[in-house]
Amino acid sequence: MKKKNRFFSMLITAGMIFTLAACGKGGDDAKPADSTPAAQQSSTQGNAGSQDAGSNDANSNDAGYKLTVPAKLTGKLNLIELDDRDTSVLRGVKTMGNSFGSQEDINGKDPSLTDVRCIFGLNEWVEFYPDTDKEFGIRVWILKHRDDQEYYATCKFSDLMPGFASYCDLHYPEDAEDPMDWYWGSFYLNPEDCEAGYYDFVFTYDGKAIATLVTRFYNDGELNSKSGEELEALMHE
């Protein structure tokens, strides 16, 4: 009887040892490769996303400048109306190019704040005809487009700033035969240095941005066969 009881005791002990070994092995297999808790991972990802998106939140800007630039082209100048600058310096502007378009369509527009040519080609000379009383002092910075347009309200402009492509100083063309019909400044984007895509024209006076215009540059010759109506449609995509 004692031998029988001892035999059953040994069986029970062996079963317990086997069960404990199996549980220990299962715990090692179940351990995730990344021990960061799921809640903490979610929080980290959320913070990273908010850092990228935070600059797009115009209402969070202490200067009070609100994002007014739409995501798509409109041909509209977006004025940066802050107390430390005078947007009335620029009553409107006309832009022209020499690669496509004509006086009957996008090259024939009058200086405006709401209907400005905003599509161009790489390697195309872009000319500015501003409506202003200031004979000099307005500079146009050409930069890769930023979604966070409020950035321009406080940034310091230089040729070292991110996305810098070119700039153009606007001067009254007093030496021209007919100054009223002559451009105030011009530039082009070299396709060897710049790529096709969206750019911002940032008009500055006294070193501060007073207006922006979202533009798009196409590859050289890409729009030459487009009709006036097609070009106009591209300006309001």
Secondary structure as UniProt FT lines:
FT   HELIX           2..30
FT   HELIX           38..54
FT   TURN            55..56
FT   HELIX           58..60
FT   TURN            62..63
FT   STRAND          78..79
FT   TURN            83..84
FT   HELIX           87..89
FT   STRAND          92..97
FT   TURN            103..107
FT   STRAND          119..121
FT   TURN            122..123
FT   STRAND          126..131
FT   STRAND          138..144
FT   HELIX           149..153
FT   TURN            159..160
FT   TURN            162..163
FT   STRAND          164..170
FT   TURN            174..175
FT   HELIX           179..181
FT   STRAND          185..187
FT   TURN            191..193
FT   STRAND          197..205
FT   TURN            206..207
FT   STRAND          208..218
FT   TURN            220..225
FT   HELIX           228..234
FT   TURN            235..236
//
